[in-house]
Amino acid sequence: MEITGRIIAILPEQGGVSKTGNEWKKQEYVLETHDTYPKKVCFQIFGADRIAQAAIQLNEELTVSFDIDSREYQGRWFTNINAWKVDRAMAAPMQAPAGITPDQVIPAAAPMPPAADFGSASQVDDLPF
């Protein structure tokens, strides 16, 4: 699944050590859609390397590919929206001013950075929920 919108909040990074002694980190972000009735969606990226690779900034326009996972813990259900790919929004093509032909337009200096792809989304963690 995927969703497109603007990042309106970046929550503090969380981390710890699992029962097996492995260190873990996750960061949550809130994205607001551009629908007629905008929706706010809180998603997470799990893993310090993936957080750094995504390098999400406040007010950034993104398309986020994600998986939804729910699990039961002590009679309660918890749902996570786990991002596995983040694409930067492409800038809309600009129109040349009147009197300028397309061969006179100078292309942009820097291309868009490649999309961050975090690999397989089927990681198992040691969290109790």
C-alpha positions as CSV (number, residue, x, y, z in Angstrom):
1,M,0.0,0.0,0.0
2,E,1.1,3.6,-0.4
3,I,0.0,7.1,0.6
4,T,1.1,10.5,-0.5
5,G,1.1,13.7,1.5
6,R,3.2,16.2,3.6
7,I,5.1,15.4,6.7
8,I,3.5,17.5,9.5
9,A,5.3,16.0,12.6
10,I,8.5,14.0,13.3
11,L,8.2,12.2,16.7
12,P,11.3,11.5,18.9
13,E,13.4,8.5,18.0
14,Q,12.8,5.5,20.2
15,G,15.2,2.7,21.0
16,G,16.2,0.0,23.3
17,V,17.7,-3.5,23.6
18,S,15.7,-6.6,22.8
19,K,15.6,-9.7,25.1
20,T,18.2,-11.3,22.8
21,G,20.6,-8.3,23.4
22,N,20.1,-6.7,20.0
23,E,19.8,-2.9,19.9
24,W,16.9,-1.4,18.0
25,K,15.6,2.0,17.0
26,K,12.5,3.3,15.4
27,Q,11.1,6.7,14.4
28,E,7.6,7.8,13.8
29,Y,6.3,10.4,11.4
30,V,2.9,11.9,10.8
31,L,1.9,12.5,7.2
32,E,-1.2,14.5,6.2
33,T,-2.9,13.7,2.9
34,H,-4.2,16.2,0.3
35,D,-7.7,14.8,0.1
36,T,-10.8,16.9,0.3
37,Y,-11.0,15.7,3.9
38,P,-7.3,15.4,4.8
39,K,-6.3,12.3,6.8
40,K,-3.3,12.2,9.2
41,V,-1.4,8.9,9.2
42,C,1.4,8.0,11.7
43,F,3.9,5.6,10.2
44,Q,7.2,4.2,11.5
45,I,10.6,3.3,10.1
46,F,12.4,0.6,12.1
47,G,16.2,0.5,12.1
48,A,18.8,3.2,12.6
49,D,20.2,2.6,9.1
50,R,16.8,2.9,7.5
51,I,16.0,6.1,9.4
52,A,19.2,7.7,8.3
53,Q,18.7,6.5,4.7
54,A,15.2,8.0,4.5
55,A,16.3,11.4,6.0
56,I,12.7,12.6,6.3
57,Q,12.3,16.4,6.9
58,L,9.4,18.4,8.3
59,N,7.0,19.7,5.5
60,E,8.5,17.4,2.9
61,E,6.1,16.0,0.3
62,L,6.4,12.2,0.2
63,T,4.9,9.0,-1.2
64,V,5.3,6.3,1.5
65,S,5.0,2.6,0.7
66,F,4.0,0.6,3.8
67,D,2.7,-2.6,5.3
68,I,0.1,-2.7,8.1
69,D,0.6,-5.2,10.8
70,S,-1.6,-5.9,13.8
71,R,-0.9,-8.2,16.8
72,E,-2.5,-9.1,20.1
73,Y,-0.7,-8.6,23.4
74,Q,-2.5,-9.4,26.7
75,G,-5.9,-9.2,25.2
76,R,-5.3,-5.9,23.4
77,W,-4.6,-5.3,19.7
78,F,-1.9,-3.0,18.4
79,T,-1.5,-1.9,14.8
80,N,1.8,-0.7,13.2
81,I,2.1,1.1,9.8
82,N,5.7,0.1,8.8
83,A,7.2,2.1,5.9
84,W,9.5,0.1,3.6
85,K,10.0,2.7,0.8
86,V,9.9,6.5,0.7
87,D,9.7,8.5,-2.5
88,R,10.3,12.2,-2.8
89,A,7.6,14.1,-4.6
90,M,8.7,15.1,-8.1
91,A,8.6,18.9,-8.8
92,A,6.0,19.8,-11.4
93,P,7.5,20.7,-14.8
94,M,7.9,24.4,-15.3
95,Q,6.5,26.2,-18.3
96,A,9.0,28.3,-20.3
97,P,8.3,32.0,-20.3
98,A,6.7,33.4,-23.5
99,G,9.2,33.8,-26.3
100,I,11.6,31.1,-25.1
101,T,11.8,27.9,-27.1
102,P,12.3,24.5,-25.3
103,D,15.9,24.2,-26.6
104,Q,16.8,27.5,-24.8
105,V,15.7,26.1,-21.4
106,I,18.6,25.2,-19.1
107,P,17.9,21.8,-17.3
108,A,18.0,21.7,-13.5
109,A,21.5,21.2,-12.0
110,A,20.8,18.4,-9.6
111,P,18.6,15.3,-10.2
112,M,16.2,14.1,-7.5
113,P,17.8,11.7,-5.0
114,P,16.9,8.0,-5.5
115,A,14.1,6.7,-3.4
116,A,15.0,5.0,-0.2
117,D,14.1,1.3,-0.3
118,F,14.4,-0.5,2.9
119,G,14.3,-4.0,1.6
120,S,12.1,-6.7,3.0
121,A,9.3,-5.5,5.2
122,S,8.9,-8.9,6.9
123,Q,11.3,-8.4,9.8
124,V,10.6,-10.1,13.1
125,D,11.3,-8.1,16.2
126,D,11.5,-9.1,19.8
127,L,9.0,-6.5,21.1
128,P,6.2,-7.9,23.2
129,F,3.5,-5.9,21.3
